[in-house]
Amino acid sequence: MKRTAYSIRKGFEYQDLVTALVLLEQLESGHFDWKFQIESDAAEFVDDLTIHGSEGTRVGSQVKFHTTLAHIDSFATLTKKATAGSRSLLQKLYAGWSQLSSRGDFDCAIQFYSNAQVERKAGDLGSAIEGASRRIGERFFRDGEFSRIRDTICGHLGATTEELRSFFAAVKWNFNNPALDDLKASAARKLREMKLPHHMEAVAVLVSAIGTFATDVHEDRPIGALVESLWEIHVFREACEQRFPEQLTGIMKRERASVVTVAAVSLWTLPAFASPRAACLEEPLPLGDYTKGITSLPLTLDGLRASLYAEYLDWHKRRVLALLDHLSTTSLDVLVFPRFALPLEIAAEVAQWAETKGCTVVIGGHTIPATAEQRAIYEQQLNLVLPDALGAAADETVPVIDIAYRPDRNSRYSLSRLRSPTT
């Protein structure tokens, strides 16, 4: 059957997720110096991922993804050839094993992954796969019910019984491997267990990093190189520094500066604070007590308040952008704004400027807006994910977020609850 663009794309995504999980497990086990290659030239047909251990152990992996959920593998499908001159799946796995192990002379393992199920009726190859080990064990060579397919497979592979025994001892058959979405959830769980970012954006970043190794790296690399690759992406940077400090010591030393330049801004503003009792940015004048302004009155002043807010925001944005334009001629490492100086809309503009400068900005706090569209700005432009269930409380306090925006990694933030910008 001809593969569609959809099945090819999903197949690569599935392969990258399986690879990501395998490499995360190796990192968790501390195998930083073991070598790996994706789409390897070292082993034909088991080249989706190859790993070379410190003591000569070799592991080759082959991943198969079926868009048809009803697909079931069997002796017939595993030995089927697409064309007269091609090889069956079983022949490909045997060739890969022969190459990696020099036909059994070296310690070698083959991992086969498939989201398809396997036929387990009596006498079929799948019924010989042991549940715990997921390998074809001695029962296949001992029981008479397998004699027919055993002889057929030996002829199909051009192998002796002992060579077939060595081959099957090396292959782990991971049939009924989790579906695509379940693999993503598994990757998120593994990241959480390793104390790394584990939201779906982090999983997507991980898969993208694996894809880069597959397309751009054509040699064996230490598994620790994956840590360095993730560290270069802001989503993972801080967590990698905390989880793998020894692996990143050299690269972090090269990145650290000996001098840090800090600029602190002094800026007159209305507070970027809004609560059920006051909306400071909608007041015509600064007040000592914003609970006594026009926004606290039980009057319908929506048009006036919206006009005041838009006028102030436009004026304030022009001031801040003029300040940033002036600072663009300087070499800054950290820029600090006063608390409540920047509402979210202007904070996002400051973050864009900071990204071009590679500068950390202390965005001096504001109340968190209520709409989902506004809250999405935090993740899309400020490199942070808000916790759930943030809103006004019975005591009329509202959540205030203070942010240290960092363009190259996850931003840091603190949350507090206040009734007004002064209490």
Secondary structure, DSSP 8 states (H G I E B T S, - for coil): ----HHHHHHHHHHHHHHHHHHHHHHHHTT-TTSEEEES-SSSSSSBSEEEE-TTS-EEEEEEE--S-TT-EE-HHHHT--SSTTS--HHHHHHHHHHHHHTTTTS-EEEEEEESSEE--STTSGGGGB-TTT-SB-THHHH-GGGHHHHHHHHHHHT--HHHHHHHHHHEEEETT---HHHHHHHHHHHHHHTTS--SHHHHHHHHHHHHHHHHH--S-EETHHHHHHHHTSHHHHHHHHHH-HHHHHHHHHHH--S---EEE---------EETTEEGGG-SS--S-GGGSGGGSSS--HHHHHHHHHHHHHHHHHHHHHHHHHHTTS--SEEE--TT---HHHHHHHHHHHHHHT-EEEEEEEE--SSHHHHHHHHHHSS----S--S--TTS-EEEEEEEE-TTS--EEEEEEESSTT-
